[in-house]
Amino acid sequence: MKRPSLKILVTLLALSVLILFGWTLRRGLHFYKEEGQKVQEKKNHEKGYMENIHLTSTKEGKVVWALDASRAQLVGKTIHLWNVKIEYMFKKDKPVIITAREGTLDKKKKLGKIWGDVTVRHQGETLKVEEILWNLNKNTLESPLPFKVTGRCMVEGTGFTAKPSLGWVKVKKLKKVVLQ
């Protein structure tokens, strides 16, 4: 049997290196393409978000309420909100301020829902509840959940309906009232 010449061995080695280089290049380009698509998909997903949202409702030229959120995403006719703050301005210098971790607002039905450490503040009184439903047409706030009010008095109960524009609250089940 004849031994391959040095020239043939060098040619085979060079050919092997070229094939290995080509395979590595192809795999690298394939990986780069896949990662690029993932990054593009992530960017497209995040395009639906808006930062620092401010919405207002006016009546006869006066602001009735203002809504601020650190972030929002429009999903169909519903706006999903994060770090929500709603300020009712019915009485000058005495706003009702509502804050929550998250919320949604249905633009067509004009119904909102906020949840997660919901706090309602007005004239030294603070109401805490886990979720509030907000009807923009009626300008009412309501919750079927347990709540607690602290400030000049302490009130505990379950379920309420409030109309900030008229300054009334209707409690469904009163558990405890302490005047301080």
N, C-alpha and C positions, 0 to 999 in steps of 0.2 A: 504494500500500500504506500502510496506516495504522500509525503507530508505536504500540507498546504504551505505555500510560500509566504514570506513575511508580508509581501504586498497584499495578498488576499486576506491575511489576518487583520492588517491595518484597515483595509477596506470594510471588512465585516464589522470590526470594532467601531469605525466611524459611522457606518450605517446603523448599528445598534444605538449609538449615542444620539443620532439624528431622530430615530424612531422614538426613543425615550423622551427626548426634548419635545418632539411634536405631541406626544401623548400628554406630557406635563402641561404644555401650553394650552392644549385643547381643554383639559380638566380645569385649569386655572380660569380660562375664559368662560367656561360653563358655570363655575362657581361664582365668578364676578357677575355674570348675567343674572343668576338666581338671586344673589344678594341685592343687586340693583332693583330687581322686581319687588323684593320684600320691602326695601326702603321706599320705593315709589308707592306701594300699596299703603304703607304706614302714613306717608304724607297725604295721600288721597283721603284716608280715613280721618285724619286730623283737620282736613279742610272744612269740615262741617262745624267747627267750633268758632265761637266769637269770644273775645275777651272784653271785660269791663263794660257790661251792658247797662244802659239807663233807659227806662221806659216811663212815660208819664201819662196820666189821664187828666184832662181838663174839663171844666164845666163853667160856662159863661166867662171864659178867659182866665179862670183861676185853676191852679193845680189842685186836684182832689187827692191824688196819691202819686207817689214816685216809687219805682222799683229799681233797685240796683243789684247786680250780680257780678261776681268776679269772672264767671265763665258761663256760656250758654251754647246749646246745640239745638238746632231746628231739626225735628224728626217729624215729617209730615206736617200736620197743623199744630203740633205740640212743641213747645219750647222747654227743654230741660235746662234747669238753672242750678248753679252751685254758689254757695255763700250768698244767700239771698237776704236782702234788706228791703222792707216795704215801709214807706212813711206816709201815713194818712195826715193830711194837713187841713182838717176841717176848722179847727180853732187856731187863730194866730198865736204863735209862740208856744203852743201846747200840742205838738204832734203825737200821734200814736205810732210807735216804732216797733216793727216786727222783724225779727231776725231768725234765720234757720240755716241749716247746713245745705239742704237741697230742696228743689221744688220743680213743679211742672206748671205750665200755663197753656191751656187750650185756647188758641186765638179765635177759633170759630164759635165755640160754645161759651167763651168768656168765663171759664172756670179754672181755678188754680188750686194747687195742693202743695203745701210746704211741709217738710218733715225734718226730723233730726235736731234735737235741742232747740225747739221753737220757744222763743221768748217774745212776749208782748209787753212793752213798757209805755206807761202813760201817767204823768203827774205823780211820780214817786211810787206807783204801784207796778209790780212785775208779775205777769202770769207766765207760768211754765207748763208746757204740754208737749207731747211728742209729735203731734200732727194737727194741721189746721187745713180745712177746706175753705176756699176763697171764691165767692160768687161776685164777679165784677159787675154784673147787671144790677144786682140788688145791693151791692156794697156791703155784704155780710161776711162774717168769719164764723166758722163753726167747727166743732170737734166732738166726736162721740167718746173721746178718751178721758181718762182721769187727768185733772189739772190741779195746780196749786197757785194761789195768789199770795204774794208777800208785799209788805210795805206798811202803810198805816194800819192795815188789818190783815189777818191771815184767813184765807178761804180755801177749803179743799172740797172738790166735788168731781162728778163725772158728767161730761157732756155739757156743752154750752153753745149758744148762738149769740153773736154780738153784732151790733150795727154801729160802727165807730162814728158815722156821720150824725147820729142822733144821741150817742153816748149811753146806750143801754146794752145790758147783757142779760140774757135769759139762761139760767142754770137748770139743767135737766134733773140732776140728783145732787143735792147739797149734803156734804158729809160733816163739815166742821166750819165754824165761823168764830174767830177770835178778834175782838176789837182791841187795839193797843193804844 
